[in-house]
Amino acid sequence: MDLRKMIGNALALCLTAATVLSFANPVVAKADETEKVEAEVNTDIDMLFEGTIMNESKDKTYVFTAPDNGYAQVTIKGADPNEEYSWSYRINNQNGSTYESEIGEYGLTNRTSNEFTVTKGEKYYVTVGNEEKYWNREGILRFSFTKSDSWELEGNDSVAGAYVLEEGKTITGTITYKNDVDYYKFDINNACKVKITVNAADPSTTGNWNLYLTNEDGQTNEIYEDIKSKQDNTFYLKKGTYYLSFDVYPGYESKVGIKYNLLYSTSSLSIKTPTVKKIAGYTGSRYSYFDSISLKNAGTVDGYLVKIAKKKTMKGILYNEALSNLSGKNKIVVNKVLDKYTLSQKASTVYITVRPYVLDPFGNRIYGSISKVKAQILKKKAI
């Protein structure tokens, strides 16, 4: 993930259960050398690595190995508050992706990164520099780590590496670097309503994220675009495996590193089955016509599968179509003409059933139960 997510929490770590590694002498690396900072893991909560650094010539790189899954933050500060510094730094993961990079700014005694996710056993590289006129001024490099199972794990930049979500559990994540995409995965065991909640972990920040939902058939829908505030819409989903993917809205790459919270929850899906009251229509010598179907006790749905047949067993199908043209809750607009040979040219009895459905985000239908069969005589009309 992008280490730009490491926003200044390291200074706030007053860790009561922390392991502090201090260097008796300044850690001065040779120009091409990498310093390795390690400590025993003797706490399940927090850990703080701290060491003295000096920039005598070229930039120095320090490597840290994450003792567990969680998140981390880097702080660089001048050892003498009366001295001037111009710290610059860059944070990379072991695959070479740059999480965060900040150039030196005159008079900045302290630099604090965004928080970023770390994975147990993986290495993270912090390259520190200072302007030439400030070389040989002592500073302190701090790498603070907090164990957590509520942060995403990096490597979730593809469907294959998607982080598995637990229902009802909030996960914190960040788009760690430019072009980073975070993938999440969850399973639905039965058709239901799914609420997906996204918001900035820090309410004072705005992330400008996009969130996409993909089903196991590869259908994708952008369910939230350019997220600036909390979103918590509810969607209908069928049984299956689903993937969520985050990226940053184009043009807002500077928002890389801002933390987001992601949560999903489910509730039962109840699609109300109405009663068919009547069908408006007629038969005639040249054609027959179905106008509309009136319902009783209908629910809020996206449409109905309408079947009209010659027999009560629903054999001899005259009409079988999914219709979304509704006039209020209790009327389905059919507007169907049948040729004169389909029905008798005199009054005829037809049988009707309707089956309500709702749509998932990909336009697929999720059906409720079929209504009871309604028998009705269509009267002859002179046409």
C-alpha positions as CSV (number, residue, x, y, z in Angstrom):
1,M,0.0,0.0,0.0
2,D,1.0,3.6,-0.4
3,L,3.1,4.8,2.5
4,R,1.6,8.2,2.0
5,K,-1.0,6.8,4.4
6,M,1.3,7.2,7.2
7,I,0.0,10.4,8.6
8,G,1.6,11.6,11.9
9,N,0.6,9.1,14.5
10,A,4.1,8.0,15.5
11,L,4.6,11.1,17.6
12,A,1.4,10.3,19.4
13,L,2.6,6.8,20.4
14,C,3.2,7.0,24.1
15,L,3.4,3.3,24.4
16,T,3.2,1.8,27.8
17,A,3.9,-1.7,26.5
18,A,6.6,-0.7,24.0
19,T,10.0,-2.0,23.2
20,V,12.5,0.8,22.5
21,L,15.7,0.1,20.7
22,S,18.1,3.0,21.2
23,F,21.6,3.1,19.7
24,A,24.5,3.8,22.1
25,N,26.2,5.6,19.2
26,P,24.8,7.4,16.2
27,V,23.9,5.1,13.3
28,V,26.0,6.4,10.5
29,A,25.7,4.5,7.3
30,K,28.3,4.4,4.5
31,A,27.1,5.9,1.3
32,D,25.9,2.6,-0.2
33,E,25.2,0.8,3.0
34,T,21.8,-0.2,4.4
35,E,21.3,-0.1,8.2
36,K,19.1,-2.9,9.7
37,V,17.1,-2.0,12.7
38,E,15.7,-5.0,14.7
39,A,14.4,-5.8,18.2
40,E,12.9,-8.7,20.0
41,V,9.1,-9.0,19.9
42,N,8.0,-9.2,23.5
43,T,4.6,-7.6,23.3
44,D,1.5,-8.4,21.3
45,I,0.4,-4.7,21.4
46,D,2.9,-2.1,20.3
47,M,6.5,-1.7,19.4
48,L,8.7,1.3,18.9
49,F,12.0,1.3,17.2
50,E,14.1,4.4,17.7
51,G,17.6,5.2,16.7
52,T,19.9,8.2,16.2
53,I,20.8,9.1,12.6
54,M,23.2,11.5,11.0
55,N,23.5,12.6,7.4
56,E,27.1,13.2,6.7
57,S,27.0,12.8,2.9
58,K,24.5,10.9,0.7
59,D,21.0,9.7,1.7
60,K,20.9,6.8,4.1
61,T,18.5,3.8,3.9
62,Y,17.2,1.9,6.9
63,V,15.3,-1.3,6.8
64,F,12.7,-2.5,9.2
65,T,11.1,-6.0,9.4
66,A,7.5,-6.0,10.5
67,P,7.1,-8.2,13.6
68,D,3.4,-8.9,12.9
69,N,0.5,-7.7,10.9
70,G,-0.7,-4.2,11.7
71,Y,0.2,-0.6,10.7
72,A,3.2,1.6,11.1
73,Q,4.4,5.2,10.9
74,V,7.7,6.9,10.5
75,T,8.9,10.0,12.3
76,I,12.1,11.9,11.7
77,K,13.0,14.8,14.0
78,G,16.0,16.9,14.8
79,A,17.8,16.1,18.0
80,D,18.4,19.7,18.8
81,P,15.3,21.9,18.6
82,N,17.6,25.0,18.2
83,E,19.2,23.7,15.0
84,E,17.7,24.0,11.5
85,Y,17.0,20.9,9.4
86,S,15.5,20.1,6.0
87,W,14.6,16.4,6.2
88,S,13.5,14.5,3.2
89,Y,12.4,10.8,3.2
90,R,11.0,8.0,1.0
91,I,9.4,4.8,2.2
92,N,9.4,1.7,0.0
93,N,8.1,-1.9,0.5
94,Q,10.3,-4.9,-0.3
95,N,8.8,-5.0,-3.8
96,G,10.1,-1.5,-4.6
97,S,6.7,0.3,-4.5
98,T,7.0,3.8,-3.0
99,Y,4.5,4.3,-0.3
100,E,5.4,7.9,0.4
101,S,8.0,10.4,-0.6
102,E,8.5,13.9,0.8
103,I,11.2,16.4,-0.2
104,G,13.1,18.5,2.2
105,E,11.6,21.8,3.4
106,Y,13.6,24.5,5.1
107,G,13.0,24.8,8.8
108,L,11.1,21.5,9.2
109,T,12.6,20.0,12.3
110,N,10.1,17.1,12.4
111,R,8.6,15.0,9.6
112,T,5.8,12.4,10.1
113,S,4.6,10.0,7.6
114,N,1.0,8.7,7.0
115,E,0.1,5.5,8.7
116,F,0.6,2.5,6.5
117,T,-0.2,-1.2,6.6
118,V,2.5,-3.7,7.2
119,T,2.6,-7.5,6.9
120,K,4.4,-9.8,9.2
121,G,7.9,-10.7,8.1
122,E,8.0,-8.2,5.2
123,K,10.7,-5.5,5.0
124,Y,10.1,-1.7,4.7
125,Y,12.8,0.7,3.7
126,V,13.1,4.3,4.9
127,T,15.6,6.5,3.0
128,V,16.5,9.7,4.8
129,G,18.2,12.8,3.5
130,N,19.1,16.3,4.5
131,E,20.2,19.4,2.5
132,E,24.0,19.6,2.3
133,K,24.3,22.6,4.5
134,Y,22.6,20.6,7.3
135,W,24.8,17.5,7.1
136,N,26.3,16.2,10.3
137,R,23.3,17.4,12.3
138,E,22.0,14.7,14.5
139,G,18.4,13.4,14.2
140,I,16.1,10.7,15.5
141,L,14.4,8.1,13.3
142,R,11.4,6.5,14.7
143,F,9.5,3.5,13.2
144,S,6.4,2.9,15.3
145,F,4.4,-0.3,14.8
146,T,1.0,-1.3,16.2
147,K,-0.3,-4.9,15.9
148,S,-3.8,-5.0,14.4
149,D,-6.2,-7.4,12.7
150,S,-8.5,-4.6,11.5
151,W,-6.2,-3.2,8.8
152,E,-5.9,-4.6,5.3
153,L,-2.9,-6.6,4.4
154,E,-0.9,-5.4,1.4
155,G,-0.7,-7.8,-1.5
156,N,-4.4,-7.2,-2.0
157,D,-3.8,-5.5,-5.3
158,S,-5.5,-8.2,-7.4
159,V,-8.5,-10.4,-7.3
160,A,-6.3,-13.4,-6.5
161,G,-4.9,-11.5,-3.4
162,A,-8.1,-10.0,-2.2
163,Y,-8.4,-9.5,1.5
164,V,-11.3,-11.5,2.9
165,L,-13.9,-9.4,4.7
166,E,-15.8,-10.5,7.8
167,E,-19.4,-9.4,8.0
168,G,-19.9,-6.6,10.6
169,K,-16.1,-6.0,11.0
170,T,-14.7,-2.6,10.0
171,I,-11.4,-2.8,8.0
172,T,-9.1,0.2,7.7
173,G,-7.1,0.6,4.5
174,T,-5.3,3.1,2.3
175,I,-4.4,3.5,-1.3
176,T,-0.8,3.4,-0.6
177,Y,0.8,4.6,-3.8
178,K,-0.3,6.0,-7.2
179,N,-2.0,3.3,-9.3
180,D,-2.5,1.1,-6.2
181,V,-5.9,-0.8,-6.2
182,D,-7.1,-2.5,-3.0
183,Y,-9.3,-5.6,-3.5
184,Y,-11.6,-7.2,-0.9
185,K,-13.7,-10.4,-1.1
186,F,-16.8,-11.6,0.6
187,D,-19.3,-14.5,0.2
188,I,-23.1,-14.4,0.2
189,N,-24.8,-17.7,1.1
190,N,-28.3,-16.7,0.2
191,A,-29.9,-13.9,-1.7
192,C,-30.1,-10.9,0.7
193,K,-29.8,-7.2,1.1
194,V,-26.2,-6.0,1.6
195,K,-25.2,-2.6,3.0
196,I,-21.7,-1.4,2.1
197,T,-20.4,1.4,4.2
198,V,-17.4,3.5,3.2
199,N,-16.0,6.6,5.0
200,A,-12.8,8.4,5.7
201,A,-11.2,7.0,8.9
202,D,-10.4,10.5,9.9
203,P,-13.5,12.7,9.5
204,S,-11.3,15.8,8.8
205,T,-10.0,14.2,5.6
206,T,-11.5,13.6,2.2
207,G,-10.4,10.6,0.1
208,N,-11.9,11.0,-3.4
209,W,-12.1,7.2,-3.9
210,N,-14.0,5.0,-6.4
211,L,-15.5,1.7,-5.2
212,Y,-16.3,-1.1,-7.7
213,L,-18.3,-4.3,-7.0
214,T,-17.6,-7.4,-9.1
215,N,-19.4,-10.7,-9.1
216,E,-18.0,-14.2,-9.7
217,D,-19.1,-14.0,-13.3
218,G,-16.9,-11.0,-13.9
219,Q,-19.6,-8.4,-14.1
220,T,-18.5,-5.1,-12.6
221,N,-20.4,-2.0,-11.4
222,E,-19.1,1.3,-10.0
223,I,-21.3,1.5,-6.9
224,Y,-19.6,4.7,-5.5
225,E,-17.8,7.4,-7.5
226,D,-15.5,10.1,-6.2
227,I,-16.4,9.3,-2.5
228,K,-16.1,12.5,-0.5
229,S,-18.3,11.6,2.4
230,K,-19.8,8.6,4.2
231,Q,-21.7,6.2,1.8
232,D,-23.9,3.4,3.1
233,N,-26.2,2.3,0.4
234,T,-28.0,-1.1,0.4
235,F,-27.9,-3.5,-2.6
236,Y,-29.7,-6.7,-3.5
237,L,-27.2,-9.6,-4.1
238,K,-27.7,-13.2,-5.1
239,K,-25.8,-16.1,-3.6
240,G,-22.1,-16.0,-4.7
241,T,-18.7,-14.5,-4.2
242,Y,-18.2,-10.8,-4.6
243,Y,-15.2,-8.5,-4.8
244,L,-14.8,-4.8,-3.9
245,S,-12.0,-2.7,-5.4
246,F,-10.8,0.7,-4.4
247,D,-8.8,3.3,-6.3
248,V,-8.4,7.0,-6.3
249,Y,-10.6,9.2,-8.5
250,P,-8.6,10.5,-11.5
251,G,-7.0,13.8,-10.8
252,Y,-6.8,13.3,-7.0
253,E,-3.6,11.2,-6.8
254,S,-2.5,13.6,-4.1
255,K,-5.1,12.0,-1.9
256,V,-3.1,8.7,-1.8
257,G,-2.4,7.7,1.7
258,I,-5.6,8.9,3.3
259,K,-7.2,6.1,5.5
260,Y,-10.7,4.7,4.7
261,N,-13.0,2.5,6.7
262,L,-14.9,-0.3,4.9
263,L,-17.8,-2.4,6.4
264,Y,-20.4,-4.7,5.0
265,S,-23.5,-6.1,6.6
266,T,-26.4,-8.2,5.5
267,S,-30.1,-8.4,6.2
268,S,-32.9,-10.7,5.0
269,L,-34.4,-10.2,1.6
270,S,-38.2,-10.2,1.6
271,I,-40.0,-9.7,-1.7
272,K,-43.7,-9.2,-1.3
273,T,-45.9,-11.4,-3.4
274,P,-49.1,-9.5,-4.5
275,T,-52.5,-10.7,-5.5
276,V,-53.7,-10.3,-9.1
277,K,-57.0,-8.4,-9.1
278,K,-57.7,-8.2,-12.8
279,I,-56.4,-7.8,-16.3
280,A,-57.6,-5.0,-18.5
281,G,-58.0,-6.1,-22.2
282,Y,-60.4,-7.6,-24.8
283,T,-60.7,-10.0,-27.7
284,G,-61.8,-9.0,-31.2
285,S,-62.2,-10.2,-34.7
286,R,-58.9,-8.8,-35.9
287,Y,-56.8,-9.0,-32.8
288,S,-56.8,-9.3,-29.0
289,Y,-55.2,-6.8,-26.6
290,F,-53.8,-6.9,-23.0
291,D,-53.6,-3.5,-21.6
292,S,-52.6,-3.7,-17.9
293,I,-52.7,-5.8,-14.8
294,S,-54.0,-4.5,-11.5
295,L,-52.5,-5.8,-8.2
296,K,-53.4,-5.9,-4.5
297,N,-50.9,-5.6,-1.7
298,A,-47.8,-5.2,-3.9
299,G,-44.4,-4.3,-2.5
300,T,-41.6,-2.1,-3.8
301,V,-40.0,-4.0,-6.6
302,D,-38.2,-3.4,-9.9
303,G,-40.7,-5.4,-12.0
304,Y,-42.7,-8.6,-12.6
305,L,-42.4,-11.7,-14.7
306,V,-45.9,-11.8,-16.2
307,K,-47.4,-15.0,-17.6
308,I,-50.8,-15.2,-19.3
309,A,-52.1,-18.7,-20.5
310,K,-55.1,-20.4,-21.9
311,K,-55.3,-23.0,-19.1
312,K,-55.3,-22.9,-15.3
313,T,-52.3,-25.1,-15.3
314,M,-50.5,-22.3,-17.1
315,K,-50.2,-24.4,-20.3
316,G,-50.8,-22.8,-23.7
317,I,-48.8,-19.7,-22.9
318,L,-50.0,-16.5,-24.6
319,Y,-47.6,-14.1,-22.9
320,N,-44.4,-14.5,-20.9
321,E,-42.3,-11.4,-20.3
322,A,-40.4,-9.6,-17.6
323,L,-42.0,-6.1,-17.3
324,S,-40.6,-3.1,-15.5
325,N,-43.1,-0.6,-16.7
326,L,-45.1,0.0,-13.5
327,S,-47.7,2.6,-12.8
328,G,-47.4,3.0,-9.0
329,K,-47.1,-0.1,-6.9
330,N,-50.3,-1.8,-7.9
331,K,-50.4,-1.6,-11.7
332,I,-48.3,-3.3,-14.4
333,V,-48.5,-1.9,-17.9
334,V,-48.6,-4.7,-20.5
335,N,-49.7,-3.1,-23.7
336,K,-49.5,-6.3,-25.8
337,V,-51.4,-7.0,-29.0
338,L,-52.1,-10.6,-30.0
339,D,-53.1,-11.7,-33.5
340,K,-56.7,-12.8,-34.2
341,Y,-55.8,-16.5,-34.2
342,T,-54.2,-16.5,-30.7
343,L,-57.5,-16.3,-28.8
344,S,-61.1,-17.1,-29.8
345,Q,-62.7,-14.1,-31.5
346,K,-65.4,-14.3,-28.9
347,A,-65.1,-13.8,-25.1
348,S,-62.3,-16.0,-23.8
349,T,-61.0,-17.0,-20.3
350,V,-57.3,-16.3,-19.6
351,Y,-55.2,-17.2,-16.6
352,I,-52.6,-14.8,-15.1
353,T,-49.7,-15.1,-12.7
354,V,-47.0,-12.5,-11.7
355,R,-43.7,-13.0,-10.0
356,P,-42.0,-9.9,-8.5
357,Y,-38.3,-9.3,-8.9
358,V,-35.6,-6.8,-7.7
359,L,-32.4,-6.0,-9.6
360,D,-28.8,-6.5,-8.3
361,P,-26.2,-3.8,-9.2
362,F,-25.4,-5.6,-12.5
363,G,-29.0,-5.7,-13.7
364,N,-29.6,-9.4,-12.9
365,R,-33.1,-10.3,-11.5
366,I,-33.6,-11.7,-8.1
367,Y,-37.1,-13.2,-8.0
368,G,-39.7,-13.6,-5.2
369,S,-42.6,-16.1,-5.2
370,I,-45.2,-16.6,-7.9
371,S,-48.7,-15.3,-7.2
372,K,-51.8,-17.4,-7.2
373,V,-53.4,-18.0,-10.6
374,K,-56.1,-15.5,-11.5
375,A,-58.8,-16.5,-14.0
376,Q,-60.5,-13.8,-16.0
377,I,-62.9,-13.5,-18.9
378,L,-61.8,-11.1,-21.7
379,K,-64.8,-9.7,-23.3
380,K,-65.2,-9.3,-27.0
381,K,-64.9,-5.9,-28.5
382,A,-66.0,-4.7,-31.9
383,I,-62.8,-3.6,-33.7
